[in-house]
């Protein structure tokens, strides 16, 4: 137990005080040597977000991230030290020594699938936006995610790009933690802002409980309320067409349904009227309800109230 405690103390010391931990190793030359060639970078770094984690006068702040610089300084060869222009992802292993919480999300998506690394989004040396980002969060995300940018400009959309009332990171947390895997917990994320649709309900609408994105496009859509299709065509992806005998006829010509014997209608034009009526005009509690439906045919499950 005592040995385990000692190991934990050593690991904690290295993680939280990297510059002190490396000062005893060989091959480190100190910031004065770095400044001989990179004076502008060293000066800018003192005003950056990362500089706050080093003590004033710390001689090894450059090499805390770039690794030992003795061989690089002697031979003046850029390939002999970690840098963004070479050994890019080795440099990012240095980032993950302190930012280990983003390892999962970074490794699986941005690095492996898209080849995007830490320095593509973050400024390490220069003063930058919050979190050392190279741009404001939303502008940075949509600079790569063009499809989502276009969707945010559609008639129905979340207020992200144009209004700036939300940020991409409000939904897409980038820390790799289990609770922020949006593909697995999308309903929990949606319901954190839309709690009125949170169940459980006595009469549930199955797709609502399964995944909000079955019916909604969260970034933007042409149809109202972020729906992937307008009514009734969205509902007809799962439900058979039906309408009631009490509907008045619609003047004009229309085509008979394929199975007229299955349709209850007031006259020949009720079929056309059904396609110009939103399902939610009758089924108002489409997300779910605790009250039984008013009509007998729905057996209490028609989501009418």
C-alpha positions in Angstrom: 0.0 0.0 0.0 2.8 2.4 0.9 4.6 1.6 -2.4 1.4 2.3 -4.4 1.0 5.6 -2.6 4.6 6.6 -3.5 4.0 5.7 -7.2 0.8 7.8 -7.3 2.7 10.8 -5.8 5.5 10.5 -8.4 3.0 10.3 -11.3 1.0 13.2 -9.9 4.2 15.3 -9.6 5.1 14.6 -13.3 1.6 15.4 -14.6 1.1 18.6 -12.7 4.7 19.9 -12.7 6.1 18.7 -16.0 8.7 21.4 -16.3 10.2 20.5 -12.9 10.1 16.8 -13.6 12.1 17.0 -16.8 14.7 19.5 -15.6 16.9 16.7 -14.2 17.0 14.7 -17.4 19.8 14.9 -20.0 19.4 16.8 -23.3 17.5 19.8 -22.0 19.0 23.2 -22.8 16.6 25.7 -21.3 14.5 28.6 -22.7 17.5 30.9 -23.2 18.9 28.6 -25.8 15.5 28.3 -27.5 15.1 32.1 -27.5 18.3 32.4 -29.5 16.5 31.2 -32.7 12.8 31.5 -31.6 12.7 34.8 -29.7 9.4 35.9 -31.2 7.8 32.5 -30.2 9.1 32.6 -26.7 7.9 36.2 -26.2 4.5 35.3 -27.5 4.3 32.3 -25.3 4.6 34.4 -22.2 1.2 36.0 -23.0 -0.5 32.7 -23.9 -3.0 30.5 -22.1 -0.4 27.8 -21.4 2.1 30.2 -19.9 0.0 30.5 -16.7 0.9 26.9 -15.9 4.7 27.7 -15.6 6.4 29.6 -12.9 8.1 32.9 -13.9 11.6 32.3 -15.0 11.1 28.6 -15.7 13.9 27.5 -17.9 12.3 24.4 -19.3 8.8 25.5 -20.4 9.6 25.1 -24.1 10.9 21.5 -23.7 8.0 20.5 -21.5 6.1 20.1 -24.7 8.7 19.9 -27.4 11.0 17.4 -25.7 14.8 17.8 -25.1 16.3 20.3 -27.4 20.0 19.7 -27.1 20.5 17.7 -30.3 18.1 20.0 -32.2 20.1 23.1 -31.0 23.5 21.6 -31.8 22.6 20.4 -35.3 19.9 23.0 -36.1 17.7 20.2 -37.6 13.9 20.7 -37.2 13.3 16.9 -37.4 15.2 16.4 -34.1 12.5 17.9 -31.9 8.7 17.6 -31.7 7.0 20.2 -33.8 3.9 20.8 -35.8 5.7 20.6 -39.1 7.2 17.2 -38.3 6.3 14.3 -36.0 2.9 16.0 -35.7 1.1 13.3 -33.8 4.1 12.7 -31.6 3.9 16.3 -30.5 0.2 15.7 -29.7 1.2 12.8 -27.4 2.9 15.5 -25.4 -0.4 17.5 -25.3 -2.2 14.4 -24.0 0.1 14.0 -21.1 -1.8 16.9 -19.5 -5.0 16.7 -21.4 -5.6 13.0 -21.0 -9.4 13.6 -20.7 -9.7 14.3 -24.4 -7.8 11.2 -25.5 -10.8 9.0 -26.4 -12.6 11.6 -28.5 -9.4 12.8 -30.2 -8.1 9.4 -31.0 -11.2 7.9 -32.4 -12.6 10.7 -34.5 -10.5 13.7 -35.4 -7.1 12.1 -35.5 -7.7 8.6 -36.9 -10.6 9.3 -39.2 -9.8 12.8 -40.3 -6.1 13.4 -39.5 -7.0 16.5 -37.5 -4.7 17.2 -34.5 -4.4 19.5 -31.5 -2.6 22.3 -33.3 -5.2 22.5 -36.1 -7.7 23.9 -33.6 -5.5 25.3 -30.8 -2.9 28.0 -30.6 -0.2 26.8 -28.2 2.1 29.9 -28.2 0.0 32.9 -29.2 -2.8 34.6 -27.3 -6.0 33.0 -28.5 -9.7 32.6 -27.9 -11.1 30.7 -24.9 -9.4 27.4 -24.5 -6.5 28.5 -26.8 -8.7 28.0 -29.9 -7.5 29.5 -33.2 -11.1 30.9 -33.8 -14.3 31.4 -31.9 -15.8 27.9 -31.2 -18.7 27.9 -33.8 -16.6 29.4 -36.6 -13.9 26.9 -35.9 -16.2 23.9 -36.1 -18.1 25.0 -39.3 -14.8 25.7 -41.1 -14.6 21.9 -41.5 -18.2 20.8 -41.1 -19.6 22.4 -44.2 -22.7 20.2 -44.3 -23.8 21.2 -40.8 -23.1 24.9 -41.6 -25.5 24.7 -44.5 -28.1 23.0 -42.4 -27.9 25.8 -39.8 -29.0 28.2 -42.6 -32.2 26.3 -43.4 -35.6 27.9 -42.3 -35.9 25.8 -39.2 -32.6 25.5 -37.2 -31.0 25.7 -33.8 -29.7 29.3 -33.1 -26.1 28.5 -33.6 -24.5 30.1 -36.7 -26.7 33.1 -37.4 -28.0 34.0 -33.9 -25.0 32.8 -31.9 -27.2 31.8 -28.9 -25.8 28.3 -28.8 -22.4 26.8 -29.4 -21.5 23.5 -31.0 -19.9 22.3 -27.8 -23.2 22.7 -26.0 -24.2 19.4 -27.5 -20.9 18.0 -28.8 -18.6 17.9 -25.8 -15.1 17.2 -26.8 -13.7 15.5 -23.7 -14.2 11.9 -24.7 -16.1 11.1 -21.5 -18.7 8.4 -21.6 -21.6 10.7 -20.6 -20.9 12.9 -23.6 -21.0 10.3 -26.4 -23.8 12.1 -28.3 -24.4 9.1 -30.6 -25.4 6.9 -27.6 -27.1 9.5 -25.4 -28.7 11.9 -27.9 -32.1 11.8 -26.1 -30.5 12.8 -22.8 -28.9 15.7 -24.5 -32.0 16.9 -26.3 -34.2 16.6 -23.1 -31.8 18.7 -21.1 -33.2 21.7 -23.0 -36.6 20.2 -23.9 -37.7 18.6 -20.6 -41.4 18.8 -21.5 -41.0 15.8 -23.7 -39.3 13.7 -21.1 -41.2 10.6 -20.1 -42.1 8.1 -19.1 -45.6 8.5 -20.4 -48.5 6.0 -20.0 -48.9 6.2 -23.8 -45.5 6.5 -25.4 -44.6 7.2 -29.0 -41.9 4.5 -29.7 -39.5 6.6 -31.9 -39.5 9.4 -29.3 -38.3 7.1 -26.6 -35.7 5.5 -28.9 -34.0 8.5 -30.6 -35.1 12.1 -31.3 -33.2 12.2 -34.6 -35.6 9.6 -36.1 -38.0 12.5 -36.8 -35.8 15.6 -36.2 -32.6 16.9 -37.8 -31.0 18.7 -34.9 -28.9 21.1 -37.1 -31.6 22.4 -39.4 -34.4 21.4 -41.8 -36.8 22.9 -44.3 -39.8 21.6 -42.5 -41.0 23.3 -39.2 -39.7 22.2 -35.8 -36.6 20.6 -37.3 -38.6 17.7 -38.8 -36.9 15.7 -41.5 -40.1 15.8 -43.7 -43.3 17.8 -43.6 -46.5 16.2 -42.2 -48.1 13.9 -43.1 -45.3 12.4 -45.1 -43.0 12.0 -42.1 -45.7 10.1 -40.2 -46.4 7.9 -43.3 -42.9 6.5 -43.1 -44.2 4.4 -40.2 -48.0 4.7 -40.2 -50.6 3.7 -42.8 -52.7 6.4 -44.2 -56.1 7.0 -42.6 -58.7 9.7 -42.1 -62.1 10.0 -40.7 -65.6 10.0 -42.2 -66.3 13.4 -40.6 -63.7 15.2 -42.7 -65.4 17.4 -45.3 -64.6 16.8 -49.0 -61.9 18.9 -50.8 -63.1 20.5 -54.0 -61.1 19.5 -57.1 -59.9 16.3 -58.7 -57.7 13.7 -57.1 -56.5 10.1 -57.7 -58.3 7.2 -55.9 -56.1 5.3 -53.3 -54.7 1.9 -54.3 -57.0 0.2 -51.8 -60.3 2.2 -51.6 -61.9 -0.5 -49.5 -59.5 0.2 -46.6 -60.3 3.9 -46.5 -63.2 5.4 -44.5 -64.2 8.6 -46.2 -67.0 11.0 -46.5 -66.8 11.3 -50.3 -64.4 10.8 -53.2 -62.4 13.9 -52.3 -61.6 13.1 -48.7 -58.5 11.3 -49.8 -57.1 14.5 -51.1 -58.1 16.4 -48.0 -56.2 13.9 -45.8 -52.9 14.7 -47.6 -53.4 18.4 -47.0 -54.0 17.9 -43.2 -51.3 17.6 -40.6 -51.4 14.6 -38.4 -50.8 16.7 -35.3 -54.1 18.6 -35.9 -55.7 15.5 -34.3 -52.8 13.7 -32.7 -51.6 16.7 -30.7 -49.6 14.8 -28.0 -47.2 13.2 -30.5 -44.4 12.9 -28.1 -46.5 11.0 -25.5 -49.3 11.5 -23.0 -50.6 10.2 -19.7 -54.3 10.6 -20.8 -56.1 8.1 -23.0 -57.2 9.2 -26.5 -60.8 10.4 -27.0 -61.7 8.1 -29.8 -62.6 4.4 -29.3 -60.7 3.3 -32.4 -57.4 4.4 -30.9 -57.8 2.1 -27.9 -56.5 4.9 -25.7 -53.2 5.1 -27.7 -53.9 7.7 -30.4 -52.0 10.5 -28.6 -54.9 12.9 -28.9 -54.6 14.5 -25.5 
